[in-house]
Structure formats: C-alpha cells, structure tokens
Amino acid sequence: MKPPSIATALIHQSGRAPDGFEAAMPGTFRASTVYFPDMASVRALDRDRFDSYWYGLFGTPTTYALQAKVARLEGGRHTLLVPSGMAAISLVDMALLKSGDEVLLPENAYVTGRELAAHELAAWGIRVHLYDPLQPESLSRQLGGQTRLVWLEAPGSLTMEFPDLCDLIARARRSDAVIALDNTWGCGLAFDAFAVPAEGGGKAGVDITVNALTKYASGSGDVLMGAVTTRDDALHVRLRRAYMRQGWGVGADDAALVLRSLPSLPVRYAAQDASARRLAAWCSGRPEFAAVLHPALQGSPGYRHWASLCRAAAGVFTVVFHETLRTEDVDCFVDSLACFRIGYSWGGSTSLAMAYDPRPWRSESGVRRAGPLVRLSIGLESADDLQADLEQALGALRRP
Ligand SMILES: *Cc1c(COP(=O)(O)O)cnc(C)c1O
C-alpha cells in the first residue's frame, strides 16, 4: 500500500499508553469506541467480566482504576461509577426492584432518595415503607414477604441520628432482602460497612454501599459522581447488567479528577473531623442553640451507636436554634457568616452553611425539636477562623 494521505495519517494513531511510561496518575483515557485487534476478540468477549474493554461507557483504564480504588476504600470488591450520588441510589433501586416488591427506607434518608421512592418507585408499583432508624423494631414491623431491599443510612445526613447498624442489619437479615447502605458520611473511613457485626452473630455487614463521591472523594466541590460497591460477584453482575442496559457511566475527565483527590482523602477526612468536633463542642456551649447534632458529641441522638462502631466522623454537623427564633433571625445568622459560604453539599475544602426547616425530616424518636436548623459543613480553613466567624454571626443574630 502507498503511504496514507495526510487526512488519514492525522486520524490514525493509537491511544495506547507507550511501554516504558509510568507516572503518579493513570492516564485519562477518553473513549466511546474501543478498538479490538480482530473479530475473534469481539466474539470471545465476556460481557460479565469486570476487566474487559469493549465500549467506553462500560469501562476504560481510567474508570477501572478509580473503581478499584473505591472498592478498596469501601471494603468491597467491585465498584460501579455513576454520574452522581443520587444516580447511585437510582441504580440500586432500579436494578433490584420490580412491581409488587417492597422497599424499606429510614425516615431520615437522604431526601431526594426518599422522593425517588415516593414518586417513581411508587408509580412503578413498588411499595415504599419508612421506618424509624432509632427504633429497630419499627424496621421489623415493616419487613414483609415482598421486601426486596432495605436501605440504611448512618447517620441521617441532616438530623445526624446514628442508628444501631448491628441491630438493623440483624433484623433485615431475617428476610431475603438485599441490604444497601448510603455510606457517603462514613466514606469507608469511619467504619467498615461490609464488616459491621450483625447482632446475634448473623451474616455481618451490608450487601451494597453507595457513596456520593461528589462529597469527600472529590473534595473540591467541583465534581459530581457516585459509586455502588459490592462484595458479592453475583450481586455485582446483577447490578452491572442493569447499569449497562440503563446507560450509566462516567467520563474519563471526571474520573481522573477524583483519582487525583483520593490520595489526600484520609488526611482531609481526619482534619475536617477534628475541626468539626472542636466547633461542635464550642457550639454546644453557646446559649443560642437548643442542641448540637453531631454523632460523636455526647448527648447527640445515637452517640452510643457511633461510639461502639466508629473510629472517626465526617466534618459535618447541625445546630438547632431555640424554637423562639424566627426563620428571618436564622437567615440573618447565616447571611452574617463570612468564612462559611451558603450552599448545599459537604466534604469540600470550603466550609458551608445551610438553613433547613426540620419538619419534613423529623423522626418520631430522634430530633423532635422544632427550632430551625443550620447544617454546617466544615472545610479545611483554620478552625480558629471558623470559630471566630460563628461567634461574630451569633452576635449579629437578631433576638426576638
Ligand atoms: C450528597 C448526597 C447524596 C447525593 O449525591 P449527589 O452526587 O449530590 O447526587 C446521597 N446521599 C448522601 C448522604 C449525600 O450526602
């Protein structure tokens, strides 16, 4: 053949990393099409293999590298990456539930996950039951012959109640439901979700974790991603087939950004934990607050369960103002903060504040206080600066 023309020569190049090259980060391999050397390799493809390359949506060296690291972090064996934490919840629900099935959620579940259940899942004929995570017998009461999935969350991401996971897991194991935990708060660092001992000596740990990598794993408030992790091969295959049919997947650039943040994750988590505990303790000495909700703070709902299971805590907590304060007063407090920015999410380097109306999230046994809540996500700024900021904003608080 004669040498290719310039147009062809500029197109045909290999995206293969050259032998002899090695660096700190895996390459960012962007691909929809993945090339096969010959048709025999196409015909030999096993779509259930976890390491095969056949279409960019289903895995590239970049996404496989991140999946392996997240699986290790979560204490599982297989991870699937999806475009957000909420997508991780959707994937689990949509892969495991069908019309006529029942699903159990804690009443303090991540609110969009609850809304997905109340709207789409209910519309698809799936019955949704809420249980009180601090009253394990309420989980047992809701467990039926059609229960296929039980969600756990520790702690509730706004009201911060830490449930007795050992007891809840043992109870859920009395059915053949799959047990899934939203592990965004613990992030694989605070406790081992796949090894939580089940009370009474049953099968330990949960079956699935989801982690909103958007929070700690990304760590900079600039990437959205979620992960679904399992230990069991058969369960992973079931999820992965639904994953491929439903078209989930993440881009290589986002995966590379998260890979870049993971090495500092344990250090960031520990630093944010230390600052948050210090600030939570300081807040609990302030007369403006009726309560400070942080699972590692004595007196906070579920403190005992946190203490018996966890070695760390995420850097996020909620302050409850006295009921006498009006929404405008609390808004004035939040607006007066200078170092804390106003926004949703947590786990990033910038501290965040957000006011919430607690009523839709109040559990029967947990947080009954009706006062307005402000959730504080502690970033990586100096804790002295953050404390001074809270102090000056409390000074600006209008008293009724
Ligand atoms: C943020 C969050 C999610 C959702 O993650 P997104 O990436 O924002 O969709 C799910 N669960 C918990 C506990 C979260 O904090």
The ligand as an ORCA input file, in Angstrom:
! r2SCAN-3c Opt
* xyz 0 1
  C     -24.984     14.340     48.549
  C     -25.540     13.057     48.968
  C     -26.138     12.197     48.043
  C     -26.296     12.572     46.586
  O     -25.105     12.881     45.950
  P     -25.106     13.793     44.621
  O     -23.821     13.489     43.972
  O     -25.242     15.206     45.077
  O     -26.285     13.349     43.812
  C     -26.634     10.996     48.504
  N     -26.561     10.658     49.804
  C     -25.988     11.453     50.718
  C     -25.927     11.017     52.142
  C     -25.470     12.676     50.331
  O     -24.915     13.469     51.255
*
